[in-house]
Amino acid sequence: MNITPPIKPPRGIKPTKETSGLLISVIRALSASETNEQREIEKAKLEKEYKRSDQRLEELVSSHDQDLIEVMQIFSELSEKVTSAREKIHAVKENLNACKQLLRCKREELLNLWLEGIEHKQVLHLLKDVTSDSYGHMITGLTEPELLPSNISHDTLTDQQS
């Protein structure tokens, strides 16, 4: 079947609107008519034109029946694909929002764990300082004779340490 594509009208030239001109002329004729006979004649002309255009439409539809069926099938398939794509996009957006919320929760949890780690590091550092200082004072304090009370001798301390 040879299908010729429609011809695009040149720019700047507007196509004439025959339907509106016909309608306006019918309205003028009906308003200008003085008798019912003239109105009936106009009505008959209008019905005749209507039947002619209806017949022409039927001819066009029947001559392009296969094309119309094909276009309708393509449109239906595209409409289904667009609907499916919209549903998928909606689902993806919902999933992304859920992931975003979970990531916020994980970020808060990581922040809390990081702060807790800093606290533990500080506590550990303080404990090391305290234990190293107290061991150093205890060892130096116990071994230096001038810091010992006068009634305890250096020999007694070395016996207690061993």
OpenMM code with the backbone's topology and positions (N, CA, C; nanometers):
from openmm import Vec3, app, unit

residues = "MET ASN ILE THR PRO PRO ILE LYS PRO PRO ARG GLY ILE LYS PRO THR LYS GLU THR SER GLY LEU LEU ILE SER VAL ILE ARG ALA LEU SER ALA SER GLU THR ASN GLU GLN ARG GLU ILE GLU LYS ALA LYS LEU GLU LYS GLU TYR LYS ARG SER ASP GLN ARG LEU GLU GLU LEU VAL SER SER HIS ASP GLN ASP LEU ILE GLU VAL MET GLN ILE PHE SER GLU LEU SER GLU LYS VAL THR SER ALA ARG GLU LYS ILE HIS ALA VAL LYS GLU ASN LEU ASN ALA CYS LYS GLN LEU LEU ARG CYS LYS ARG GLU GLU LEU LEU ASN LEU TRP LEU GLU GLY ILE GLU HIS LYS GLN VAL LEU HIS LEU LEU LYS ASP VAL THR SER ASP SER TYR GLY HIS MET ILE THR GLY LEU THR GLU PRO GLU LEU LEU PRO SER ASN ILE SER HIS ASP THR LEU THR ASP GLN GLN SER".split()
positions = [
    Vec3(0.0848, -0.1172, 0.0000),
    Vec3(0.0000, 0.0000, 0.0000),
    Vec3(0.0894, 0.1235, 0.0000),
    Vec3(0.0766, 0.2096, -0.0980),
    Vec3(0.1560, 0.3322, -0.1081),
    Vec3(0.0943, 0.4397, -0.0206),
    Vec3(0.1697, 0.4807, 0.0779),
    Vec3(0.1212, 0.5847, 0.1679),
    Vec3(0.2023, 0.7095, 0.1418),
    Vec3(0.1354, 0.8151, 0.1062),
    Vec3(0.2045, 0.9418, 0.0868),
    Vec3(0.1907, 1.0227, 0.2144),
    Vec3(0.3011, 1.0757, 0.2627),
    Vec3(0.2930, 1.1544, 0.3860),
    Vec3(0.2182, 1.2846, 0.3600),
    Vec3(0.1563, 1.3395, 0.4627),
    Vec3(0.0854, 1.4659, 0.4446),
    Vec3(0.1834, 1.5782, 0.4104),
    Vec3(0.1353, 1.6715, 0.3345),
    Vec3(0.2183, 1.7838, 0.2920),
    Vec3(0.1986, 1.8979, 0.3901),
    Vec3(0.3093, 1.9478, 0.4378),
    Vec3(0.3051, 2.0583, 0.5334),
    Vec3(0.2801, 2.1885, 0.4581),
    Vec3(0.1837, 2.2679, 0.5031),
    Vec3(0.1592, 2.3953, 0.4345),
    Vec3(0.2735, 2.4911, 0.4607),
    Vec3(0.2991, 2.5823, 0.3671),
    Vec3(0.4079, 2.6776, 0.3878),
    Vec3(0.3798, 2.7678, 0.5061),
    Vec3(0.4867, 2.8139, 0.5685),
    Vec3(0.4727, 2.8996, 0.6864),
    Vec3(0.4149, 3.0340, 0.6479),
    Vec3(0.3372, 3.0874, 0.7384),
    Vec3(0.2828, 3.2200, 0.7190),
    Vec3(0.1497, 3.2213, 0.6464),
    Vec3(0.1151, 3.1110, 0.5863),
    Vec3(-0.0144, 3.1040, 0.5172),
    Vec3(-0.1063, 3.0176, 0.6016),
    Vec3(-0.2113, 3.0752, 0.6502),
    Vec3(-0.3052, 3.0013, 0.7318),
    Vec3(-0.4093, 2.9355, 0.6424),
    Vec3(-0.4403, 2.8081, 0.6714),
    Vec3(-0.5419, 2.7422, 0.5896),
    Vec3(-0.6786, 2.8058, 0.6163),
    Vec3(-0.7603, 2.8069, 0.5142),
    Vec3(-0.8939, 2.8667, 0.5293),
    Vec3(-0.9806, 2.7753, 0.6126),
    Vec3(-1.0634, 2.8333, 0.6912),
    Vec3(-1.1525, 2.7563, 0.7767),
    Vec3(-1.2890, 2.7523, 0.7095),
    Vec3(-1.3096, 2.6476, 0.6319),
    Vec3(-1.4337, 2.6351, 0.5571),
    Vec3(-1.5525, 2.6094, 0.6490),
    Vec3(-1.5298, 2.5339, 0.7556),
    Vec3(-1.6413, 2.4988, 0.8434),
    Vec3(-1.6969, 2.6215, 0.9133),
    Vec3(-1.6113, 2.7081, 0.9593),
    Vec3(-1.6611, 2.8265, 1.0285),
    Vec3(-1.7285, 2.9212, 0.9308),
    Vec3(-1.6735, 2.9310, 0.8093),
    Vec3(-1.7363, 3.0156, 0.7075),
    Vec3(-1.8736, 2.9634, 0.6703),
    Vec3(-1.8855, 2.8319, 0.6583),
    Vec3(-2.0156, 2.7713, 0.6260),
    Vec3(-2.1139, 2.7944, 0.7390),
    Vec3(-2.0697, 2.7793, 0.8602),
    Vec3(-2.1565, 2.8003, 0.9750),
    Vec3(-2.2032, 2.9453, 0.9831),
    Vec3(-2.1118, 3.0366, 0.9598),
    Vec3(-2.1474, 3.1783, 0.9650),
    Vec3(-2.2473, 3.2120, 0.8546),
    Vec3(-2.2253, 3.1567, 0.7344),
    Vec3(-2.3193, 3.1847, 0.6256),
    Vec3(-2.4561, 3.1252, 0.6543),
    Vec3(-2.4617, 3.0085, 0.7188),
    Vec3(-2.5914, 2.9492, 0.7555),
    Vec3(-2.6609, 3.0358, 0.8591),
    Vec3(-2.5869, 3.0839, 0.9567),
    Vec3(-2.6463, 3.1700, 1.0601),
    Vec3(-2.6980, 3.2990, 0.9974),
    Vec3(-2.6222, 3.3568, 0.9063),
    Vec3(-2.6667, 3.4791, 0.8386),
    Vec3(-2.7922, 3.4536, 0.7570),
    Vec3(-2.7912, 3.3413, 0.6862),
    Vec3(-2.9069, 3.3106, 0.6015),
    Vec3(-3.0315, 3.2876, 0.6860),
    Vec3(-3.0151, 3.2185, 0.7991),
    Vec3(-3.1314, 3.1930, 0.8858),
    Vec3(-3.1804, 3.3223, 0.9497),
    Vec3(-3.0899, 3.4082, 0.9900),
    Vec3(-3.1330, 3.5326, 1.0529),
    Vec3(-3.1903, 3.6297, 0.9491),
    Vec3(-3.1467, 3.6212, 0.8242),
    Vec3(-3.1977, 3.7101, 0.7199),
    Vec3(-3.3292, 3.6596, 0.6605),
    Vec3(-3.3548, 3.5290, 0.6780),
    Vec3(-3.4780, 3.4740, 0.6188),
    Vec3(-3.5993, 3.5239, 0.6958),
    Vec3(-3.7037, 3.5502, 0.6177),
    Vec3(-3.8243, 3.6057, 0.6789),
    Vec3(-3.9312, 3.5003, 0.6992),
    Vec3(-3.9294, 3.3955, 0.6218),
    Vec3(-4.0364, 3.2958, 0.6316),
    Vec3(-3.9777, 3.1619, 0.6742),
    Vec3(-4.0687, 3.0759, 0.7129),
    Vec3(-4.0285, 2.9409, 0.7517),
    Vec3(-3.9829, 2.8614, 0.6304),
    Vec3(-4.0372, 2.8954, 0.5092),
    Vec3(-3.9975, 2.8261, 0.3873),
    Vec3(-3.8491, 2.8449, 0.3600),
    Vec3(-3.8033, 2.9661, 0.3736),
    Vec3(-3.6621, 2.9943, 0.3509),
    Vec3(-3.5753, 2.9228, 0.4556),
    Vec3(-3.6255, 2.9171, 0.5775),
    Vec3(-3.5513, 2.8465, 0.6834),
    Vec3(-3.5464, 2.6967, 0.6531),
    Vec3(-3.6553, 2.6421, 0.6028),
    Vec3(-3.6583, 2.5002, 0.5675),
    Vec3(-3.5619, 2.4707, 0.4531),
    Vec3(-3.5539, 2.5638, 0.3567),
    Vec3(-3.4598, 2.5464, 0.2454),
    Vec3(-3.3163, 2.5451, 0.2985),
    Vec3(-3.2852, 2.6387, 0.3862),
    Vec3(-3.1509, 2.6423, 0.4471),
    Vec3(-3.1240, 2.5162, 0.5281),
    Vec3(-3.2254, 2.4698, 0.5981),
    Vec3(-3.2117, 2.3469, 0.6774),
    Vec3(-3.1861, 2.2287, 0.5853),
    Vec3(-3.2541, 2.2222, 0.4744),
    Vec3(-3.2342, 2.1131, 0.3787),
    Vec3(-3.0935, 2.1183, 0.3206),
    Vec3(-3.0451, 2.2395, 0.2874),
    Vec3(-2.9074, 2.2540, 0.2368),
    Vec3(-2.8067, 2.2055, 0.3400),
    Vec3(-2.8310, 2.2445, 0.4637),
    Vec3(-2.7399, 2.2064, 0.5713),
    Vec3(-2.7386, 2.0542, 0.5906),
    Vec3(-2.8557, 1.9929, 0.5885),
    Vec3(-2.8626, 1.8473, 0.6028),
    Vec3(-2.7968, 1.7775, 0.4855),
    Vec3(-2.8145, 1.8341, 0.3642),
    Vec3(-2.7519, 1.7766, 0.2457),
    Vec3(-2.5995, 1.7822, 0.2581),
    Vec3(-2.5464, 1.8954, 0.3023),
    Vec3(-2.4016, 1.9098, 0.3226),
    Vec3(-2.3526, 1.8165, 0.4333),
    Vec3(-2.4350, 1.8033, 0.5351),
    Vec3(-2.3988, 1.7140, 0.6452),
    Vec3(-2.3901, 1.5705, 0.5949),
    Vec3(-2.4883, 1.5287, 0.5154),
    Vec3(-2.4872, 1.3917, 0.4614),
    Vec3(-2.3684, 1.3716, 0.3684),
    Vec3(-2.3366, 1.4739, 0.2886),
    Vec3(-2.2240, 1.4635, 0.1968),
    Vec3(-2.0923, 1.4501, 0.2751),
    Vec3(-2.0765, 1.5318, 0.3786),
    Vec3(-1.9536, 1.5222, 0.4586),
    Vec3(-1.9483, 1.3898, 0.5345),
    Vec3(-2.0605, 1.3408, 0.5806),
    Vec3(-2.0656, 1.2116, 0.6489),
    Vec3(-2.0268, 1.1002, 0.5526),
    Vec3(-2.0776, 1.1078, 0.4298),
    Vec3(-2.0445, 1.0078, 0.3286),
    Vec3(-1.8951, 1.0129, 0.2960),
    Vec3(-1.8413, 1.1334, 0.2828),
    Vec3(-1.6987, 1.1499, 0.2541),
    Vec3(-1.6136, 1.0938, 0.3680),
    Vec3(-1.6571, 1.1176, 0.4904),
    Vec3(-1.5869, 1.0640, 0.6071),
    Vec3(-1.5888, 0.9121, 0.6057),
    Vec3(-1.7021, 0.8544, 0.5745),
    Vec3(-1.7129, 0.7075, 0.5663),
    Vec3(-1.6200, 0.6522, 0.4590),
    Vec3(-1.6126, 0.7212, 0.3442),
    Vec3(-1.5234, 0.6767, 0.2371),
    Vec3(-1.3785, 0.6818, 0.2823),
    Vec3(-1.3410, 0.7901, 0.3471),
    Vec3(-1.2034, 0.8041, 0.3944),
    Vec3(-1.1697, 0.6992, 0.4998),
    Vec3(-1.2620, 0.6767, 0.5915),
    Vec3(-1.2387, 0.5765, 0.6960),
    Vec3(-1.2254, 0.4383, 0.6338),
    Vec3(-1.3134, 0.4053, 0.5404),
    Vec3(-1.3068, 0.2722, 0.4789),
    Vec3(-1.1820, 0.2571, 0.3922),
    Vec3(-1.1404, 0.3640, 0.3232),
    Vec3(-1.0204, 0.3525, 0.2391),
    Vec3(-0.8935, 0.3434, 0.3241),
    Vec3(-0.8953, 0.4029, 0.4425),
    Vec3(-0.7785, 0.3993, 0.5315),
    Vec3(-0.8055, 0.3153, 0.6557),
    Vec3(-0.8925, 0.2176, 0.6404),
    Vec3(-0.9316, 0.1337, 0.7535),
    Vec3(-0.8112, 0.0634, 0.8161),
    Vec3(-0.7277, 0.0009, 0.7329),
    Vec3(-0.6128, -0.0729, 0.7838),
    Vec3(-0.5141, 0.0220, 0.8522),
    Vec3(-0.4940, 0.1390, 0.7936),
    Vec3(-0.4046, 0.2373, 0.8545),
    Vec3(-0.4567, 0.2824, 0.9905),
    Vec3(-0.5862, 0.3062, 0.9976),
    Vec3(-0.6450, 0.3487, 1.1250),
    Vec3(-0.6317, 0.2403, 1.2312),
    Vec3(-0.6543, 0.1159, 1.1910),
    Vec3(-0.6404, 0.0045, 1.2867),
    Vec3(-0.4964, -0.0039, 1.3359),
    Vec3(-0.4020, 0.0092, 1.2426),
    Vec3(-0.2607, 0.0025, 1.2793),
    Vec3(-0.2226, 0.1172, 1.3730),
    Vec3(-0.2696, 0.2370, 1.3415),
    Vec3(-0.2402, 0.3532, 1.4257),
    Vec3(-0.3008, 0.3349, 1.5642),
    Vec3(-0.4222, 0.2856, 1.5710),
    Vec3(-0.4863, 0.2639, 1.7005),
    Vec3(-0.4124, 0.1586, 1.7824),
    Vec3(-0.3634, 0.0527, 1.7173),
    Vec3(-0.2869, -0.0497, 1.7891),
    Vec3(-0.1552, 0.0084, 1.8411),
    Vec3(-0.0891, 0.0849, 1.7552),
    Vec3(0.0374, 0.1465, 1.7977),
    Vec3(0.0125, 0.2419, 1.9136),
    Vec3(-0.0928, 0.3215, 1.9028),
    Vec3(-0.1253, 0.4144, 2.0107),
    Vec3(-0.1561, 0.3390, 2.1399),
    Vec3(-0.2303, 0.2305, 2.1291),
    Vec3(-0.2637, 0.1509, 2.2474),
    Vec3(-0.1376, 0.0941, 2.3118),
    Vec3(-0.0468, 0.0406, 2.2301),
    Vec3(0.0785, -0.0141, 2.2839),
    Vec3(0.1612, 0.0952, 2.3512),
    Vec3(0.1713, 0.2096, 2.2839),
    Vec3(0.2474, 0.3204, 2.3426),
    Vec3(0.1845, 0.3697, 2.4720),
    Vec3(0.0532, 0.3758, 2.4740),
    Vec3(-0.0163, 0.4199, 2.5948),
    Vec3(0.0102, 0.3236, 2.7104),
    Vec3(0.0079, 0.1937, 2.6815),
    Vec3(0.0374, 0.0941, 2.7849),
    Vec3(0.1819, 0.1069, 2.8337),
    Vec3(0.2745, 0.1290, 2.7394),
    Vec3(0.4154, 0.1421, 2.7779),
    Vec3(0.4373, 0.2673, 2.8630),
    Vec3(0.3713, 0.3760, 2.8258),
    Vec3(0.3845, 0.4998, 2.9033),
    Vec3(0.3282, 0.4803, 3.0436),
    Vec3(0.2121, 0.4145, 3.0517),
    Vec3(0.1512, 0.3881, 3.1827),
    Vec3(0.2432, 0.3000, 3.2671),
    Vec3(0.2979, 0.1964, 3.2052),
    Vec3(0.3898, 0.1071, 3.2768),
    Vec3(0.5140, 0.1825, 3.3228),
    Vec3(0.5676, 0.2665, 3.2353),
    Vec3(0.6871, 0.3438, 3.2713),
    Vec3(0.6571, 0.4395, 3.3863),
    Vec3(0.5405, 0.5020, 3.3853),
    Vec3(0.5033, 0.5918, 3.4952),
    Vec3(0.4927, 0.5160, 3.6267),
    Vec3(0.4340, 0.3967, 3.6212),
    Vec3(0.4234, 0.3164, 3.7435),
    Vec3(0.5620, 0.2776, 3.7948),
    Vec3(0.6505, 0.2399, 3.7027),
    Vec3(0.7859, 0.2029, 3.7431),
    Vec3(0.8593, 0.3226, 3.8018),
    Vec3(0.8433, 0.4388, 3.7405),
    Vec3(0.9071, 0.5602, 3.7919),
    Vec3(0.8553, 0.5917, 3.9314),
    Vec3(0.7255, 0.5759, 3.9509),
    Vec3(0.6673, 0.6003, 4.0826),
    Vec3(0.7273, 0.5044, 4.1859),
    Vec3(0.7395, 0.3760, 4.1478),
    Vec3(0.7982, 0.2771, 4.2394),
    Vec3(0.9446, 0.3110, 4.2696),
    Vec3(1.0190, 0.3525, 4.1680),
    Vec3(1.1602, 0.3881, 4.1881),
    Vec3(1.1717, 0.5085, 4.2816),
    Vec3(1.0840, 0.6076, 4.2637),
    Vec3(1.0871, 0.7244, 4.3523),
    Vec3(1.0585, 0.6837, 4.4965),
    Vec3(0.9610, 0.5961, 4.5151),
    Vec3(0.9304, 0.5495, 4.6510),
    Vec3(1.0498, 0.4756, 4.7101),
    Vec3(1.1129, 0.3893, 4.6302),
    Vec3(1.2301, 0.3152, 4.6786),
    Vec3(1.3455, 0.4097, 4.7120),
    Vec3(1.3662, 0.5100, 4.6285),
    Vec3(1.4722, 0.6070, 4.6561),
    Vec3(1.4455, 0.6843, 4.7847),
    Vec3(1.3208, 0.7214, 4.8082),
    Vec3(1.2879, 0.7910, 4.9323),
    Vec3(1.3107, 0.7008, 5.0531),
    Vec3(1.2742, 0.5722, 5.0396),
    Vec3(1.2970, 0.4782, 5.1496),
    Vec3(1.4476, 0.4624, 5.1764),
    Vec3(1.5267, 0.4505, 5.0688),
    Vec3(1.6729, 0.4399, 5.0843),
    Vec3(1.7308, 0.5656, 5.1471),
    Vec3(1.6799, 0.6784, 5.1059),
    Vec3(1.7272, 0.8050, 5.1614),
    Vec3(1.7009, 0.8109, 5.3115),
    Vec3(1.5832, 0.7665, 5.3516),
    Vec3(1.5486, 0.7653, 5.4939),
    Vec3(1.6399, 0.6691, 5.5706),
    Vec3(1.6637, 0.5505, 5.5122),
    Vec3(1.7527, 0.4544, 5.5780),
    Vec3(1.8951, 0.5097, 5.5886),
    Vec3(1.9407, 0.5777, 5.4849),
    Vec3(2.0747, 0.6364, 5.4900),
    Vec3(2.0843, 0.7450, 5.5963),
    Vec3(1.9774, 0.8216, 5.6134),
    Vec3(1.9775, 0.9219, 5.7212),
    Vec3(1.9910, 0.8538, 5.8561),
    Vec3(1.9156, 0.7439, 5.8744),
    Vec3(1.9249, 0.6711, 6.0019),
    Vec3(2.0657, 0.6159, 6.0219),
    Vec3(2.1229, 0.5587, 5.9169),
    Vec3(2.2582, 0.5034, 5.9276),
    Vec3(2.3591, 0.6147, 5.9551),
    Vec3(2.3383, 0.7300, 5.8943),
    Vec3(2.4296, 0.8429, 5.9171),
    Vec3(2.4253, 0.8855, 6.0627),
    Vec3(2.3049, 0.8934, 6.1179),
    Vec3(2.2919, 0.9296, 6.2588),
    Vec3(2.3571, 0.8243, 6.3480),
    Vec3(2.3369, 0.6970, 6.3132),
    Vec3(2.3958, 0.5888, 6.3908),
    Vec3(2.5489, 0.5949, 6.3832),
    Vec3(2.6021, 0.6192, 6.2621),
    Vec3(2.7474, 0.6307, 6.2466),
    Vec3(2.8022, 0.7506, 6.3237),
    Vec3(2.7291, 0.8605, 6.3219),
    Vec3(2.7723, 0.9786, 6.3964),
    Vec3(2.7782, 0.9481, 6.5458),
    Vec3(2.6750, 0.8804, 6.5951),
    Vec3(2.6749, 0.8436, 6.7372),
    Vec3(2.7902, 0.7494, 6.7701),
    Vec3(2.8150, 0.6506, 6.6829),
    Vec3(2.9259, 0.5578, 6.7069),
    Vec3(3.0598, 0.6302, 6.7006),
    Vec3(3.0742, 0.7250, 6.6099),
    Vec3(3.1983, 0.8020, 6.5982),
    Vec3(3.2214, 0.8839, 6.7249),
    Vec3(3.1150, 0.9505, 6.7724),
    Vec3(3.1280, 1.0281, 6.8963),
    Vec3(3.1610, 0.9376, 7.0144),
    Vec3(3.0989, 0.8223, 7.0172),
    Vec3(3.1267, 0.7260, 7.1244),
    Vec3(3.2721, 0.6780, 7.1158),
    Vec3(3.3223, 0.6570, 6.9950),
    Vec3(3.4611, 0.6166, 6.9757),
    Vec3(3.5568, 0.7240, 7.0252),
    Vec3(3.5230, 0.8498, 6.9973),
    Vec3(3.6076, 0.9603, 7.0460),
    Vec3(3.6077, 0.9617, 7.1983),
    Vec3(3.4905, 0.9422, 7.2580),
    Vec3(3.4827, 0.9385, 7.4049),
    Vec3(3.5687, 0.8263, 7.4604),
    Vec3(3.5578, 0.7063, 7.4019),
    Vec3(3.6371, 0.5923, 7.4497),
    Vec3(3.7859, 0.6182, 7.4326),
    Vec3(3.8231, 0.6832, 7.3225),
    Vec3(3.9635, 0.7151, 7.2997),
    Vec3(4.0145, 0.8108, 7.4068),
    Vec3(3.9334, 0.9109, 7.4413),
    Vec3(3.9718, 1.0064, 7.5452),
    Vec3(3.9842, 0.9363, 7.6804),
    Vec3(3.8851, 0.8509, 7.7091),
    Vec3(3.8891, 0.7778, 7.8370),
    Vec3(4.0129, 0.6902, 7.8431),
    Vec3(4.0430, 0.6203, 7.7340),
    Vec3(4.1605, 0.5345, 7.7300),
    Vec3(4.2881, 0.6168, 7.7490),
    Vec3(4.2936, 0.7300, 7.6833),
    Vec3(4.4101, 0.8193, 7.6980),
    Vec3(4.4241, 0.8654, 7.8432),
    Vec3(4.3121, 0.9036, 7.9039),
    Vec3(4.3169, 0.9461, 8.0446),
    Vec3(4.3593, 0.8317, 8.1357),
    Vec3(4.3074, 0.7118, 8.1069),
    Vec3(4.3461, 0.5964, 8.1880),
    Vec3(4.4951, 0.5670, 8.1740),
    Vec3(4.5469, 0.5790, 8.0525),
    Vec3(4.6904, 0.5566, 8.0339),
    Vec3(4.7709, 0.6601, 8.1110),
    Vec3(4.7266, 0.7856, 8.1044),
    Vec3(4.7970, 0.8913, 8.1789),
    Vec3(4.7919, 0.8643, 8.3278),
    Vec3(4.6748, 0.8286, 8.3761),
    Vec3(4.6587, 0.8051, 8.5199),
    Vec3(4.7414, 0.6857, 8.5628),
    Vec3(4.7348, 0.5770, 8.4887),
    Vec3(4.8092, 0.4574, 8.5306),
    Vec3(4.9590, 0.4774, 8.5166),
    Vec3(5.0038, 0.5422, 8.4112),
    Vec3(5.1488, 0.5629, 8.3968),
    Vec3(5.1989, 0.6588, 8.5039),
    Vec3(5.1229, 0.7616, 8.5351),
    Vec3(5.1643, 0.8546, 8.6399),
    Vec3(5.1628, 0.7870, 8.7767),
    Vec3(5.0614, 0.7125, 8.8053),
    Vec3(5.0528, 0.6515, 8.9385),
    Vec3(5.1568, 0.5425, 8.9554),
    Vec3(5.1847, 0.4645, 8.8506),
    Vec3(5.2898, 0.3645, 8.8603),
    Vec3(5.4256, 0.4321, 8.8750),
    Vec3(5.4435, 0.5393, 8.8001),
    Vec3(5.5705, 0.6112, 8.8087),
    Vec3(5.5906, 0.6708, 8.9460),
    Vec3(5.4855, 0.7295, 9.0026),
    Vec3(5.4969, 0.7868, 9.1370),
    Vec3(5.5161, 0.6785, 9.2412),
    Vec3(5.4451, 0.5700, 9.2216),
    Vec3(5.4578, 0.4626, 9.3208),
    Vec3(5.5977, 0.4029, 9.3168),
    Vec3(5.6478, 0.3806, 9.1966),
    Vec3(5.7793, 0.3187, 9.1853),
    Vec3(5.8871, 0.4162, 9.2308),
    Vec3(5.8817, 0.5377, 9.1819),
    Vec3(5.9836, 0.6339, 9.2223),
    Vec3(5.9684, 0.6699, 9.3684),
    Vec3(5.8473, 0.6767, 9.4149),
    Vec3(5.8224, 0.7123, 9.5538),
    Vec3(5.8680, 0.6038, 9.6483),
    Vec3(5.8554, 0.4802, 9.6059),
    Vec3(5.8934, 0.3711, 9.6938),
    Vec3(6.0432, 0.3457, 9.6926),
    Vec3(6.1071, 0.3772, 9.5862),
    Vec3(6.2503, 0.3466, 9.5781),
    Vec3(6.3374, 0.4608, 9.6250),
    Vec3(6.2883, 0.5802, 9.6363),
    Vec3(6.3700, 0.6914, 9.6805),
    Vec3(6.3692, 0.6976, 9.8330),
    Vec3(6.4857, 0.6862, 9.8942),
    Vec3(6.4921, 0.6797, 10.0394),
    Vec3(6.4513, 0.8086, 10.1079),
    Vec3(6.4727, 0.9222, 10.0442),
    Vec3(6.4384, 1.0461, 10.1132),
    Vec3(6.2883, 1.0650, 10.1244),
    Vec3(6.2094, 0.9954, 10.0358),
    Vec3(6.0649, 1.0080, 10.0431),
    Vec3(6.0044, 0.9087, 10.1409),
    Vec3(6.0842, 0.8159, 10.1898),
    Vec3(6.0326, 0.7145, 10.2810),
    Vec3(6.0183, 0.7720, 10.4209),
    Vec3(5.9220, 0.7207, 10.4961),
    Vec3(5.9122, 0.7640, 10.6352),
    Vec3(6.0369, 0.7188, 10.7113),
    Vec3(6.0648, 0.7839, 10.8165),
    Vec3(6.1893, 0.7595, 10.8893),
    Vec3(6.1924, 0.6238, 10.9574),
    Vec3(6.0805, 0.5654, 10.9887),
    Vec3(6.0821, 0.4378, 11.0591),
    Vec3(6.0921, 0.3185, 10.9641),
    Vec3(6.0789, 0.3397, 10.8267),
    Vec3(6.0890, 0.2281, 10.7319),
    Vec3(6.2238, 0.2406, 10.6631),
    Vec3(6.2927, 0.1324, 10.6550),
    Vec3(6.4247, 0.1342, 10.5912),
    Vec3(6.4127, 0.0908, 10.4467),
    Vec3(6.5152, 0.1224, 10.3735),
    Vec3(6.5188, 0.0881, 10.2313),
    Vec3(6.5251, -0.0617, 10.2120),
    Vec3(6.5907, -0.1325, 10.3035),
    Vec3(6.6036, -0.2778, 10.2948),
    Vec3(6.4692, -0.3445, 10.3157),
    Vec3(6.3862, -0.2909, 10.3982),
    Vec3(6.2558, -0.3504, 10.4243),
    Vec3(6.1690, -0.3420, 10.2970),
    Vec3(6.1819, -0.2300, 10.2314),
    Vec3(6.1024, -0.2115, 10.1096),
    Vec3(6.1476, -0.3074, 10.0007),
    Vec3(6.2741, -0.3281, 9.9849),
    Vec3(6.3205, -0.4196, 9.8799),
    Vec3(6.2804, -0.5607, 9.9154),
    Vec3(6.2724, -0.5967, 10.0434),
    Vec3(6.2260, -0.7287, 10.0812),
    Vec3(6.0777, -0.7443, 10.0490),
    Vec3(5.9970, -0.6356, 10.0677),
    Vec3(5.8535, -0.6443, 10.0423),
    Vec3(5.8253, -0.6523, 9.8926),
    Vec3(5.9079, -0.5896, 9.8128),
    Vec3(5.8831, -0.5905, 9.6702),
    Vec3(5.9145, -0.7245, 9.6109),
    Vec3(6.0061, -0.7985, 9.6661),
    Vec3(6.0433, -0.9270, 9.6088),
    Vec3(5.9610, -1.0396, 9.6604),
] * unit.nanometer
topology = app.Topology()
chain = topology.addChain("A")
for resn in residues:
    res = topology.addResidue(resn, chain)
    for name in ("N", "CA", "C"):
        topology.addAtom(name, app.Element.getBySymbol(name[0]), res)
